[in-house]
Amino acid sequence: MMDAAAHTVFRTEAITKVYATGALEVRALDGVDLELFTGEMTVLLGPSGSGKSTLLNILGGLDHVTSGRVWFRDTELTGMGERGLTRYRRDHVGFVFQFYNLVPSLTARENVQLVTDVARDPMPADEALALVGLTARMDHFPSELSGGEQQRVAIARAIAKRPEILLCDEPTGALDSKTGVQVLQALRQINDRFGTTTVIITHNAEIRKMAHRVIYFQDGRIAKVEWNEQRLSPAEIVW
């Protein structure tokens, strides 16, 4: 178990998220109290529709709660305007999604530079790509890269602005086991080397074994929380 005293990155207080479709209301989150800690790698598990992605979007400043409160360190995100949330995302948060969202007409290096051109204190694009093992591929276009390589470009793009938080929604969902392990190794390296608080949503329950902590969601609520006393390396994970 991590010593998380006084190092809370996120804190949520009784947050709910309700989506209204006509007369139908869907309660995506139903009173979630949660803390996430500096340098922690957390895996969120649960069936589709259990609230994982909704939580990630709220933590990342992409969505608003219906009720409840959310803090990033000492800053309350709840009620923050779009300009403030844009600044928060730009300065503090890196996102990695299942689909890589690379610009097809730009090389790997140029895709990463899209972030470094607007970040406060970015690392060079070459350095970010080297961290994910793509030094030899940085001048290739997305169409010339495998799925795993494209996802690692997406990770390099996310980490190039030196975010404090890395939010990953199904980062291996479109990959086979070999390339999936390469992506997990990149995420583990970033977490270990920079202490980047990392949250990973996955349907692959085996990935939980590389996390510090596993949070299980069910029907918009946290069903249980587990700590891993011993973490597996990505190479040890059985797909």
C-alpha positions as CSV (number, residue, x, y, z in Angstrom):
1,M,0.0,0.0,0.0
2,M,1.3,3.5,-0.9
3,D,2.0,6.1,1.7
4,A,-0.5,8.6,0.4
5,A,-0.8,10.9,3.4
6,A,-1.0,14.5,2.3
7,H,-0.5,13.6,-1.4
8,T,-4.0,13.6,-2.7
9,V,-4.2,14.5,-6.4
10,F,-8.0,14.1,-6.8
11,R,-10.8,14.1,-4.3
12,T,-14.5,13.6,-5.2
13,E,-17.4,14.1,-2.8
14,A,-20.7,12.4,-3.5
15,I,-20.5,13.1,-7.2
16,T,-23.4,12.1,-9.5
17,K,-23.8,12.3,-13.2
18,V,-27.3,12.0,-14.8
19,Y,-27.9,12.0,-18.5
20,A,-31.4,12.8,-19.7
21,T,-32.7,11.4,-22.9
22,G,-36.2,12.6,-23.3
23,A,-38.1,11.2,-20.4
24,L,-35.4,8.7,-19.6
25,E,-32.7,9.5,-17.1
26,V,-29.5,7.5,-16.9
27,R,-27.5,7.8,-13.7
28,A,-24.0,7.2,-14.8
29,L,-22.4,8.0,-11.5
30,D,-24.4,7.7,-8.2
31,G,-22.6,9.2,-5.2
32,V,-18.9,8.5,-5.8
33,D,-16.4,9.4,-3.1
34,L,-12.9,8.8,-4.3
35,E,-9.3,9.9,-3.7
36,L,-6.4,9.4,-6.1
37,F,-2.8,9.9,-5.0
38,T,0.5,11.3,-6.3
39,G,2.5,8.7,-8.3
40,E,-0.3,6.1,-8.1
41,M,-1.2,3.8,-10.9
42,T,-4.8,2.9,-10.6
43,V,-6.9,0.5,-12.7
44,L,-10.7,1.0,-13.0
45,L,-12.6,-2.2,-13.7
46,G,-16.3,-2.8,-14.3
47,P,-18.8,-3.7,-17.0
48,S,-19.7,-1.3,-19.7
49,G,-22.0,1.5,-18.4
50,S,-20.7,1.2,-14.8
51,G,-19.4,4.8,-14.8
52,K,-15.7,4.4,-15.4
53,S,-15.4,6.6,-18.5
54,T,-17.8,9.2,-17.1
55,L,-15.6,9.5,-14.0
56,L,-12.4,9.8,-16.2
57,N,-14.0,12.5,-18.2
58,I,-15.0,14.5,-15.1
59,L,-11.5,14.2,-13.6
60,G,-10.0,15.3,-16.9
61,G,-12.2,18.4,-17.1
62,L,-14.1,17.1,-20.2
63,D,-17.5,16.8,-18.4
64,H,-19.3,18.3,-15.5
65,V,-20.9,16.6,-12.5
66,T,-24.7,16.8,-12.0
67,S,-24.1,17.1,-8.2
68,G,-21.3,16.7,-5.8
69,R,-17.8,18.3,-5.8
70,V,-14.4,17.5,-7.4
71,W,-11.0,18.8,-6.4
72,F,-7.6,18.7,-8.1
73,R,-5.2,19.2,-5.3
74,D,-6.5,22.4,-3.7
75,T,-8.4,23.6,-6.7
76,E,-12.1,22.8,-7.0
77,L,-13.0,21.9,-10.6
78,T,-16.8,21.8,-9.9
79,G,-18.4,24.9,-11.4
80,M,-15.2,26.0,-13.2
81,G,-15.9,27.7,-16.5
82,E,-14.8,26.3,-19.9
83,R,-11.8,28.7,-20.0
84,G,-10.6,27.5,-16.6
85,L,-11.1,23.8,-17.5
86,T,-9.2,24.3,-20.8
87,R,-6.3,25.8,-18.9
88,Y,-6.5,22.9,-16.4
89,R,-6.4,20.3,-19.2
90,R,-3.6,22.0,-21.0
91,D,-1.4,22.4,-17.9
92,H,-2.0,19.3,-15.9
93,V,-3.7,16.4,-17.8
94,G,-2.6,14.0,-20.5
95,F,-5.2,11.8,-22.2
96,V,-4.8,8.4,-24.0
97,F,-7.8,6.8,-25.6
98,Q,-8.5,3.5,-27.3
99,F,-8.4,5.2,-30.7
100,Y,-5.2,7.1,-31.3
101,N,-6.6,10.3,-32.8
102,L,-3.4,11.0,-34.7
103,V,-3.3,13.5,-37.6
104,P,-2.8,11.3,-40.7
105,S,-0.9,13.9,-42.7
106,L,1.7,14.5,-39.9
107,T,4.6,12.4,-38.9
108,A,4.9,10.9,-35.4
109,R,7.2,13.8,-34.4
110,E,4.8,16.4,-35.8
111,N,1.9,14.8,-34.0
112,V,3.7,15.2,-30.7
113,Q,4.7,18.7,-31.6
114,L,1.1,19.7,-31.7
115,V,1.2,19.5,-27.9
116,T,4.6,20.8,-27.3
117,D,3.9,24.0,-29.2
118,V,1.2,25.0,-26.7
119,A,2.4,23.5,-23.4
120,R,4.1,25.5,-20.6
121,D,7.2,23.4,-20.1
122,P,7.2,20.6,-22.7
123,M,9.9,18.0,-23.3
124,P,11.2,17.9,-26.9
125,A,9.1,15.7,-29.2
126,D,12.2,13.5,-29.9
127,E,12.6,12.9,-26.2
128,A,9.0,11.9,-25.6
129,L,9.1,9.5,-28.6
130,A,12.4,8.0,-27.3
131,L,10.7,7.3,-24.0
132,V,8.2,5.1,-25.7
133,G,10.8,3.4,-27.9
134,L,10.0,5.1,-31.2
135,T,13.3,6.9,-32.0
136,A,13.6,5.0,-35.2
137,R,10.0,5.7,-36.3
138,M,9.5,9.4,-35.4
139,D,9.6,10.6,-39.0
140,H,7.0,8.0,-40.2
141,F,3.3,8.8,-40.8
142,P,0.6,7.0,-38.9
143,S,-0.3,4.9,-42.0
144,E,3.3,3.5,-41.8
145,L,3.0,2.5,-38.1
146,S,1.5,-0.5,-36.5
147,G,-1.4,-0.1,-34.1
148,G,0.9,-0.5,-31.1
149,E,3.3,2.1,-32.5
150,Q,0.4,4.6,-33.1
151,Q,-0.7,4.1,-29.6
152,R,2.8,4.8,-28.3
153,V,2.8,8.0,-30.4
154,A,-0.4,8.9,-28.6
155,I,1.3,8.3,-25.3
156,A,4.3,10.3,-26.3
157,R,2.0,13.2,-27.3
158,A,0.2,12.9,-23.9
159,I,3.4,12.9,-21.8
160,A,5.3,15.6,-23.9
161,K,3.7,18.4,-21.9
162,R,4.9,16.7,-18.6
163,P,1.4,16.2,-17.2
164,E,0.9,15.4,-13.5
165,I,-2.0,13.1,-14.5
166,L,-2.3,10.6,-17.3
167,L,-5.9,9.4,-17.9
168,C,-6.1,6.3,-20.2
169,D,-9.4,4.9,-21.5
170,E,-9.0,1.4,-22.9
171,P,-5.4,2.1,-24.1
172,T,-4.9,-1.5,-25.2
173,G,-8.5,-2.2,-26.3
174,A,-7.7,-2.3,-30.0
175,L,-4.4,-4.1,-29.7
176,D,-3.2,-7.7,-29.7
177,S,-1.3,-9.1,-26.7
178,K,2.2,-8.4,-27.9
179,T,1.6,-4.8,-28.9
180,G,-0.6,-4.3,-25.8
181,V,2.2,-5.3,-23.5
182,Q,4.5,-2.7,-25.3
183,V,1.9,0.0,-24.6
184,L,1.6,-1.1,-20.9
185,Q,5.4,-1.1,-20.6
186,A,5.4,2.5,-21.8
187,L,2.8,3.5,-19.3
188,R,4.6,1.7,-16.5
189,Q,7.9,3.5,-17.4
190,I,6.2,6.9,-17.4
191,N,4.7,6.2,-14.0
192,D,7.9,4.9,-12.5
193,R,10.2,7.5,-14.0
194,F,8.2,10.7,-13.6
195,G,5.7,9.7,-10.8
196,T,2.9,10.6,-13.1
197,T,-0.4,9.7,-11.5
198,T,-1.9,7.2,-14.0
199,V,-5.5,6.0,-14.2
200,I,-6.3,3.2,-16.6
201,I,-9.7,2.0,-17.7
202,T,-9.7,-1.5,-19.1
203,H,-11.9,-4.5,-19.7
204,N,-8.9,-6.8,-19.4
205,A,-8.9,-7.7,-15.8
206,E,-5.4,-9.1,-15.9
207,I,-4.0,-5.5,-16.3
208,R,-5.1,-4.9,-12.7
209,K,-2.1,-6.8,-11.5
210,M,0.3,-4.0,-12.6
211,A,-1.5,-1.3,-10.6
212,H,-0.9,0.0,-7.1
213,R,-4.7,0.0,-6.6
214,V,-7.8,-1.5,-8.4
215,I,-11.2,0.2,-8.1
216,Y,-14.2,-1.8,-9.2
217,F,-17.3,0.0,-10.5
218,Q,-20.8,-1.3,-10.6
219,D,-24.0,0.6,-11.5
220,G,-22.3,4.0,-11.1
221,R,-20.8,3.2,-7.7
222,I,-17.5,2.0,-6.3
223,A,-18.2,-1.7,-5.5
224,K,-14.8,-2.4,-3.9
225,V,-11.2,-1.4,-3.8
226,E,-8.1,-3.6,-3.7
227,W,-4.4,-2.8,-3.2
228,N,-1.7,-4.9,-4.8
229,E,1.1,-5.6,-2.4
230,Q,3.2,-7.0,-5.2
231,R,2.8,-5.6,-8.8
232,L,3.5,-7.6,-11.9
233,S,5.5,-6.1,-14.7
234,P,3.6,-5.8,-18.0
235,A,5.6,-8.7,-19.5
236,E,4.2,-10.9,-16.8
237,I,0.6,-10.2,-17.6
238,V,-1.3,-13.1,-19.2
239,W,-3.6,-11.6,-21.9
